[in-house]
């Protein structure tokens, strides 16, 4: 098949779960013999969408990538108040305000719509990754009039997801690809529309290993046991709450407890200095694997997830996990794997840490069960088989999911 992926950011330097999912799927489907292209922006950061990559075409790992420039960086002094009003303010709010919010959120890529109008029909299927950003809002209605479309929404149960702005958009795709069963349940509850769907998940390299000693030496951790968080340092990802919980945990422990917290990820909002917290910033994949190899347990504190790749990567190295019990996806992944302990507040967090610190046999058993779950569910051959089957079905369906007049009403900017 000739496949087009449309995503807001694309590149090895891009830190983001949905973007990583897109990159891995595109690369591995190309390796299976499909002709894969990606349409994306020149941005690296979702914070401001400033142009980072050169405009134009380049081939990355067998995938032809088309980069279009962002018209202007996003300025938070303007977007912040608008986001507070449109997303978090009183409801209902007018559609024009929601559309203004979407345009301001970005990325604002003026050439996206003309590119799709001219070239989307050359493909068998166009795959849009994430429901949230302007690349999908503006591009999906255009592409859907010319080619069968698949939406991988990466949807969370978060306030933007319920905006009426997305009512029709979520009814356009020919088919849906989901990362977890919880995500599928959420979208079907939201849309009440049945389309061909597949819970494809996301694969991991089961043979990937890390070097614990190399990581400990590089970041001065020594032989201390440590909890590990991998992800953006962003309050919405739970990093602030994790920092508070860990600080409170350390304050309640005897001085002999040398447990540390290691935080690996892009510092959107840096954490305050703490003698037992080590931060690395964004690191290459191998350094992340090294960090996982040495941890006592992974901690995933995010409130909103459609799928946690790092959770699966930790289980692939037979590490246990502590997950935020207020996120249905994390609880579901933990329950199915039998490799994670959920927490709903500080008391649960403290109990989970104490259990893992004090019981090596429990840590080993949770890690073993997590590894077995990943072997059965997230082997890349299994994931790609599911993806190919869905794409094949979509490619043979009528390209129009909703009437043309409704499509025209959703074309968005441009």
RODO-2510 file (C-alpha; in nm, 4 decimals, decimal comma):
residues 414
     n   res          X          Y          Z
     1     x     0,0000     0,0000     0,0000
     2     x     0,0969     0,3633    -0,0448
     3     x     0,0466     0,5245     0,2967
     4     x     0,0514     0,8848     0,4166
     5     x     0,0932     0,9706     0,7850
     6     x    -0,0025     1,3225     0,8955
     7     x     0,1338     1,4310     1,2328
     8     x     0,2186     1,7603     1,4027
     9     x     0,5890     1,6827     1,4672
    10     x     0,8229     1,4152     1,3345
    11     x     1,1856     1,3379     1,4082
    12     x     1,4235     1,1492     1,6325
    13     x     1,4619     1,4600     1,8484
    14     x     1,0871     1,4882     1,9110
    15     x     0,9828     1,3824     2,2613
    16     x     0,6182     1,2777     2,2576
    17     x     0,4282     0,9528     2,2878
    18     x     0,1950     0,9969     1,9903
    19     x     0,4778     1,1275     1,7748
    20     x     0,6927     0,8282     1,8709
    21     x     0,4049     0,5959     1,7831
    22     x     0,3724     0,7594     1,4423
    23     x     0,7455     0,7402     1,3774
    24     x     0,7712     0,3738     1,4741
    25     x     0,4655     0,2682     1,2751
    26     x     0,5769     0,4598     0,9660
    27     x     0,9322     0,3246     0,9803
    28     x     0,8334    -0,0360     1,0400
    29     x     0,5553    -0,0391     0,7801
    30     x     0,8081     0,0965     0,5289
    31     x     1,0422    -0,1872     0,6253
    32     x     0,7599    -0,4297     0,5442
    33     x     0,7548    -0,3028     0,1884
    34     x     0,4890    -0,0318     0,1950
    35     x     0,5540     0,3072     0,0349
    36     x     0,5277     0,5362     0,3372
    37     x     0,5352     0,9166     0,3428
    38     x     0,4855     1,1616     0,6291
    39     x     0,3396     1,5119     0,6139
    40     x     0,4405     1,7251     0,9110
    41     x     0,5570     2,0664     1,0284
    42     x     0,9080     2,2024     1,0709
    43     x     0,8548     2,2238     1,4480
    44     x     1,0316     2,0234     1,7149
    45     x     0,8604     2,1604     2,0283
    46     x     0,4880     2,1588     2,0980
    47     x     0,5324     2,4447     2,3449
    48     x     0,5755     2,7125     2,0769
    49     x     0,5845     2,5254     1,7384
    50     x     0,8886     2,7297     1,6339
    51     x     1,0436     2,6113     1,3077
    52     x     1,3398     2,3857     1,3848
    53     x     1,3810     2,1487     1,0914
    54     x     1,4566     2,2660     0,7389
    55     x     1,1583     2,3050     0,5099
    56     x     1,1335     2,0473     0,2315
    57     x     1,1663     1,6730     0,1833
    58     x     1,4044     1,4236     0,3366
    59     x     1,4142     1,0473     0,3700
    60     x     1,4454     0,9088     0,7227
    61     x     1,4821     0,5321     0,7680
    62     x     1,3023     0,4562     0,4435
    63     x     1,0211     0,7088     0,5003
    64     x     0,9831     1,0159     0,2766
    65     x     0,9134     1,3114     0,5090
    66     x     0,7555     1,6342     0,3808
    67     x     0,8120     1,9277     0,6169
    68     x     0,6001     2,2416     0,5889
    69     x     0,6810     2,5655     0,7750
    70     x     0,4839     2,6954     1,0699
    71     x     0,3531     3,0453     1,0006
    72     x     0,4377     3,1821     1,3430
    73     x     0,5436     3,0481     1,6834
    74     x     0,2734     3,0241     1,9477
    75     x     0,2983     3,2836     2,2229
    76     x     0,1742     3,1577     2,5565
    77     x     0,0858     3,5089     2,6765
    78     x    -0,1912     3,5055     2,4153
    79     x    -0,2712     3,1338     2,4057
    80     x    -0,2807     3,0848     2,7838
    81     x    -0,5831     3,3057     2,8550
    82     x    -0,7642     3,1740     2,5478
    83     x    -0,6973     2,8155     2,6553
    84     x    -0,8283     2,8947     3,0021
    85     x    -1,1491     3,0369     2,8612
    86     x    -1,2196     2,7895     2,5790
    87     x    -1,1149     2,4656     2,7485
    88     x    -1,1365     2,5232     3,1225
    89     x    -1,3945     2,8031     3,1415
    90     x    -1,7737     2,7879     3,1737
    91     x    -1,9609     2,5723     2,9214
    92     x    -2,1066     2,5885     2,6699
    93     x    -1,8911     2,8351     2,4814
    94     x    -1,9442     2,9508     2,1223
    95     x    -1,7999     2,7529     1,8344
    96     x    -1,6111     3,0549     1,6997
    97     x    -1,4192     3,0718     2,0302
    98     x    -1,3302     2,7032     2,0073
    99     x    -1,2110     2,7511     1,6491
   100     x    -1,0016     3,0492     1,7556
   101     x    -0,8541     2,8301     2,0306
   102     x    -0,7645     2,5602     1,7782
   103     x    -0,5982     2,8042     1,5403
   104     x    -0,4047     2,9575     1,8275
   105     x    -0,3056     2,6190     1,9692
   106     x    -0,1563     2,5217     1,6335
   107     x     0,0599     2,4317     1,4727
   108     x    -0,0412     2,6896     1,2127
   109     x     0,0773     2,5328     0,8851
   110     x    -0,0773     2,7306     0,5967
   111     x     0,0532     2,4962     0,3253
   112     x    -0,1014     2,1831     0,4816
   113     x    -0,4489     2,2111     0,3285
   114     x    -0,3265     2,2949    -0,0260
   115     x    -0,0769     2,0069    -0,0069
   116     x    -0,3508     1,7600     0,0872
   117     x    -0,5919     1,8967    -0,1717
   118     x    -0,3319     1,8407    -0,4412
   119     x    -0,1778     1,5112    -0,3286
   120     x    -0,3912     1,3172    -0,0792
   121     x    -0,5598     1,1278    -0,3638
   122     x    -0,2260     0,9725    -0,4612
   123     x    -0,2344     0,7446    -0,1544
   124     x    -0,4301     0,4332    -0,0618
   125     x    -0,4848     0,5483     0,2983
   126     x    -0,4061     0,8646     0,4939
   127     x    -0,3394     0,8106     0,8656
   128     x    -0,3822     1,1080     1,0997
   129     x    -0,2112     1,0859     1,4372
   130     x    -0,3721     1,2585     1,7369
   131     x    -0,7127     1,4241     1,7327
   132     x    -0,5985     1,7305     1,9249
   133     x    -0,3919     1,9495     1,6957
   134     x    -0,4593     2,1719     1,3965
   135     x    -0,2866     1,9355     1,1532
   136     x    -0,5723     1,6894     1,2065
   137     x    -0,8491     1,9466     1,2508
   138     x    -0,7601     2,1241     0,9260
   139     x    -0,6266     1,8262     0,7320
   140     x    -0,8555     1,5320     0,8020
   141     x    -1,1697     1,6812     0,6404
   142     x    -0,9707     1,7650     0,3272
   143     x    -0,8065     1,4244     0,2971
   144     x    -1,1302     1,2369     0,3732
   145     x    -1,2880     1,3747     0,0545
   146     x    -1,0076     1,2230    -0,1526
   147     x    -0,8807     0,9069     0,0167
   148     x    -0,9831     0,6587     0,2895
   149     x    -0,8612     0,7846     0,6263
   150     x    -0,7605     0,6268     0,9557
   151     x    -0,7459     0,8293     1,2756
   152     x    -0,5149     0,7231     1,5560
   153     x    -0,6598     0,9718     1,8044
   154     x    -0,4307     0,9147     2,1044
   155     x    -0,7361     1,0305     2,2979
   156     x    -0,7402     1,0991     2,6703
   157     x    -1,0365     1,1659     2,8953
   158     x    -0,9377     1,5322     2,9205
   159     x    -1,1348     1,8569     2,8868
   160     x    -1,0421     1,9353     2,5221
   161     x    -1,1662     1,5936     2,4097
   162     x    -1,5243     1,6870     2,5006
   163     x    -1,5347     2,0186     2,3170
   164     x    -1,8158     2,0358     2,0558
   165     x    -1,5440     2,1444     1,8113
   166     x    -1,4592     1,7754     1,7713
   167     x    -1,8164     1,6444     1,7323
   168     x    -1,8059     1,6112     1,3550
   169     x    -1,4314     1,5634     1,3252
   170     x    -1,4497     1,2372     1,5184
   171     x    -1,7161     1,1106     1,2767
   172     x    -1,5127     1,1683     0,9611
   173     x    -1,2514     0,8878     0,9597
   174     x    -1,3079     0,5725     0,7593
   175     x    -1,1573     0,3721     1,0464
   176     x    -0,9909     0,4122     1,3861
   177     x    -0,6670     0,2701     1,5244
   178     x    -0,6460     0,2632     1,9029
   179     x    -0,3601     0,2051     2,1425
   180     x    -0,5632     0,0522     2,4267
   181     x    -0,9110    -0,0859     2,4868
   182     x    -0,9794     0,2028     2,7253
   183     x    -0,9105     0,4522     2,4468
   184     x    -1,1507     0,2714     2,2144
   185     x    -1,4218     0,2688     2,4831
   186     x    -1,3729     0,6426     2,5398
   187     x    -1,3995     0,7375     2,1719
   188     x    -1,7009     0,5141     2,1098
   189     x    -1,8725     0,6612     2,4134
   190     x    -1,7982     1,0087     2,2779
   191     x    -1,9074     0,9555     1,9175
   192     x    -2,1751     0,6822     1,9348
   193     x    -2,0588     0,5919     1,5839
   194     x    -1,9343     0,2512     1,4749
   195     x    -1,6416     0,2314     1,2326
   196     x    -1,3909    -0,0422     1,1570
   197     x    -1,1500    -0,0327     1,4502
   198     x    -0,8470    -0,2149     1,5801
   199     x    -0,6661    -0,1914     1,9119
   200     x    -0,3212    -0,2152     1,7578
   201     x    -0,1165    -0,1100     2,0596
   202     x     0,2454    -0,0211     2,0011
   203     x     0,5401    -0,2544     1,9786
   204     x     0,8655    -0,2567     2,1700
   205     x     1,2031    -0,4131     2,1106
   206     x     1,1998    -0,7145     2,3387
   207     x     1,5749    -0,7600     2,3019
   208     x     1,6638    -0,4050     2,4021
   209     x     1,8649    -0,3918     2,7215
   210     x     2,0300    -0,1200     2,9239
   211     x     2,3575    -0,0761     3,1080
   212     x     2,2761     0,0077     3,4692
   213     x     2,6320     0,0860     3,5750
   214     x     2,6879     0,3199     3,2820
   215     x     2,3788     0,5227     3,3757
   216     x     2,4608     0,5344     3,7461
   217     x     2,8129     0,6522     3,6735
   218     x     2,7079     0,9135     3,4176
   219     x     2,4617     1,0846     3,6531
   220     x     2,6344     1,0367     3,9878
   221     x     2,3673     0,8110     4,1394
   222     x     2,6098     0,5591     4,2831
   223     x     2,4562     0,2429     4,4234
   224     x     2,1382     0,4076     4,5571
   225     x     1,8041     0,2434     4,4768
   226     x     1,5883     0,4729     4,2671
   227     x     1,2392     0,5182     4,1352
   228     x     1,2277     0,6294     3,7732
   229     x     0,9980     0,8689     3,5917
   230     x     1,0357     0,9022     3,2144
   231     x     0,8318     1,1733     3,0440
   232     x     0,7839     1,5459     3,0102
   233     x     0,8230     1,7531     3,3250
   234     x     0,4766     1,8984     3,2900
   235     x     0,2101     1,9371     3,5618
   236     x    -0,0418     1,7758     3,3257
   237     x     0,1778     1,4670     3,3183
   238     x     0,1769     1,4434     3,6982
   239     x     0,5434     1,5316     3,7427
   240     x     0,4694     1,7985     4,0069
   241     x     0,2488     1,5623     4,2067
   242     x     0,5097     1,2864     4,1871
   243     x     0,7747     1,5298     4,3125
   244     x     0,5489     1,6290     4,6028
   245     x     0,4679     1,2679     4,6907
   246     x     0,8315     1,1638     4,6766
   247     x     0,9406     1,4634     4,8873
   248     x     0,6746     1,3791     5,1472
   249     x     0,7785     1,0127     5,1418
   250     x     1,1417     1,1020     5,2100
   251     x     1,0426     1,3369     5,4914
   252     x     0,8594     1,0520     5,6667
   253     x     1,1453     0,8012     5,6380
   254     x     1,4461     0,7493     5,8659
   255     x     1,7704     0,9029     5,7493
   256     x     1,9006     0,5565     5,6587
   257     x     1,6599     0,5386     5,3633
   258     x     1,8698     0,6376     5,0597
   259     x     1,5962     0,5968     4,7965
   260     x     1,6274     0,8465     4,5081
   261     x     1,3972     0,9655     4,2325
   262     x     1,5415     0,9890     3,8812
   263     x     1,3522     1,2038     3,6313
   264     x     1,4257     1,1601     3,2607
   265     x     1,2546     1,3932     3,0155
   266     x     1,2035     1,7304     2,8546
   267     x     1,1732     2,0030     3,1247
   268     x     0,8610     2,1960     3,0254
   269     x     0,8312     2,3022     3,3913
   270     x     1,1530     2,2185     3,5782
   271     x     1,1355     2,0719     3,9268
   272     x     1,2745     2,2485     4,2318
   273     x     1,6162     2,1234     4,3489
   274     x     1,6042     1,8318     4,5936
   275     x     1,9021     1,6336     4,7281
   276     x     1,7384     1,3025     4,6416
   277     x     1,6009     1,3943     4,2974
   278     x     1,8206     1,3535     3,9894
   279     x     1,7125     1,5079     3,6581
   280     x     1,8713     1,4306     3,3225
   281     x     1,6709     1,6283     3,0673
   282     x     1,5905     1,4721     2,7320
   283     x     1,8179     1,1740     2,6587
   284     x     1,8754     0,9346     2,3668
   285     x     1,6924     0,6020     2,3578
   286     x     1,9885     0,4005     2,4823
   287     x     2,0324     0,6226     2,7865
   288     x     1,6625     0,5773     2,8630
   289     x     1,7104     0,1998     2,8461
   290     x     2,0106     0,2292     3,0760
   291     x     1,7975     0,4240     3,3247
   292     x     1,5243     0,1580     3,3166
   293     x     1,7780    -0,1193     3,3666
   294     x     1,8873     0,0229     3,7010
   295     x     1,5580     0,1320     3,8537
   296     x     1,3792    -0,0224     4,1492
   297     x     1,0495     0,0538     3,9756
   298     x     0,9109     0,2781     3,7068
   299     x     0,6558     0,5361     3,8271
   300     x     0,3970     0,6641     3,5808
   301     x     0,2082     0,9568     3,7435
   302     x     0,0226     1,0904     3,4367
   303     x    -0,3466     1,1732     3,4681
   304     x    -0,4161     1,1465     3,0943
   305     x    -0,2801     0,8694     2,8747
   306     x    -0,4020     0,6813     2,5700
   307     x    -0,1080     0,4394     2,5993
   308     x     0,2125     0,4443     2,8003
   309     x     0,5038     0,3261     2,5893
   310     x     0,7616     0,3669     2,8646
   311     x     0,5484     0,1458     3,0888
   312     x     0,5685    -0,1295     2,8289
   313     x     0,9412    -0,0663     2,7843
   314     x     0,9942    -0,1089     3,1589
   315     x     0,8032    -0,4373     3,1582
   316     x     1,0128    -0,5507     2,8619
   317     x     1,3121    -0,5233     3,0968
   318     x     1,1138    -0,7068     3,3687
   319     x     1,0721    -0,4011     3,5917
   320     x     0,7629    -0,3457     3,8103
   321     x     0,5591    -0,0272     3,7878
   322     x     0,3670     0,2111     4,0113
   323     x     0,0897     0,3872     3,8176
   324     x    -0,1597     0,6666     3,8753
   325     x    -0,4908     0,5006     3,9641
   326     x    -0,6859     0,8036     3,8369
   327     x    -0,5865     0,7220     3,4776
   328     x    -0,8067     0,4433     3,3396
   329     x    -0,5537     0,3497     3,0708
   330     x    -0,2685     0,3030     3,3176
   331     x    -0,4904     0,1019     3,5520
   332     x    -0,6041    -0,1126     3,2591
   333     x    -0,2497    -0,1770     3,1398
   334     x    -0,1426    -0,2597     3,4947
   335     x    -0,4377    -0,4924     3,5523
   336     x    -0,3961    -0,6855     3,2270
   337     x    -0,0234    -0,7260     3,2776
   338     x    -0,0383    -0,7970     3,6515
   339     x     0,2853    -0,5985     3,6595
   340     x     0,1801    -0,2687     3,8169
   341     x     0,0581    -0,1265     4,1465
   342     x    -0,1931     0,1629     4,1256
   343     x    -0,2155     0,4570     4,3652
   344     x    -0,4952     0,7099     4,4128
   345     x    -0,3277     0,9339     4,6680
   346     x    -0,0180     0,9693     4,8832
   347     x    -0,1062     0,6856     5,1223
   348     x    -0,1303     0,4378     4,8325
   349     x     0,1908     0,5705     4,6813
   350     x     0,3745     0,5325     5,0106
   351     x     0,2438     0,1785     5,0599
   352     x     0,3438     0,0759     4,7066
   353     x     0,6972     0,2105     4,7476
   354     x     0,7355     0,0402     5,0858
   355     x     0,6145    -0,2912     4,9413
   356     x     0,8610    -0,2842     4,6528
   357     x     1,1509    -0,1654     4,8671
   358     x     1,0920    -0,4353     5,1260
   359     x     1,0087    -0,7336     4,9065
   360     x     1,2579    -0,8236     4,6308
   361     x     1,0550    -1,1345     4,5463
   362     x     0,7470    -0,9207     4,4790
   363     x     0,9497    -0,6874     4,2551
   364     x     1,0785    -0,9839     4,0578
   365     x     0,7327    -1,1407     4,0214
   366     x     0,5682    -0,8186     3,9036
   367     x     0,8493    -0,7667     3,6562
   368     x     0,8231    -1,1234     3,5284
   369     x     0,4483    -1,0916     3,4735
   370     x     0,4942    -0,7588     3,2960
   371     x     0,7546    -0,9092     3,0650
   372     x     0,5299    -1,2009     2,9775
   373     x     0,2412    -0,9663     2,8978
   374     x     0,4581    -0,7602     2,6640
   375     x     0,5833    -1,0716     2,4858
   376     x     0,2259    -1,1795     2,4115
   377     x     0,0751    -0,8402     2,3293
   378     x     0,3346    -0,5902     2,2119
   379     x     0,5693    -0,7867     1,9913
   380     x     0,6147    -0,5754     1,6792
   381     x     0,4980    -0,8516     1,4466
   382     x     0,1668    -0,8683     1,6346
   383     x     0,1199    -0,4897     1,6281
   384     x     0,2058    -0,4546     1,2594
   385     x    -0,0223    -0,7413     1,1607
   386     x    -0,3119    -0,5622     1,3296
   387     x    -0,2182    -0,2301     1,1671
   388     x    -0,1848    -0,3770     0,8181
   389     x    -0,5176    -0,5550     0,8461
   390     x    -0,6965    -0,2342     0,9457
   391     x    -0,5260    -0,0305     0,6712
   392     x    -0,6184    -0,2902     0,4105
   393     x    -0,9840    -0,2831     0,5176
   394     x    -0,9887     0,0982     0,5191
   395     x    -0,8304     0,1173     0,1735
   396     x    -1,1212    -0,0796     0,0263
   397     x    -1,3960     0,1294     0,1848
   398     x    -1,5822     0,4352     0,0598
   399     x    -1,3580     0,7331     0,1283
   400     x    -1,6427     0,9546     0,2506
   401     x    -1,7404     0,8926     0,6117
   402     x    -1,9906     1,1813     0,6220
   403     x    -2,1682     1,3881     0,3537
   404     x    -1,9639     1,6342     0,1510
   405     x    -2,1418     1,9396     0,2907
   406     x    -2,0413     1,8430     0,6434
   407     x    -1,6855     1,7854     0,5268
   408     x    -1,6769     2,1299     0,3717
   409     x    -1,7950     2,2850     0,6976
   410     x    -1,4967     2,1393     0,8815
   411     x    -1,2140     2,2481     0,6547
   412     x    -1,0824     2,4866     0,9178
   413     x    -0,8072     2,7393     0,8401
   414     x    -0,7328     2,7816     0,4698
***
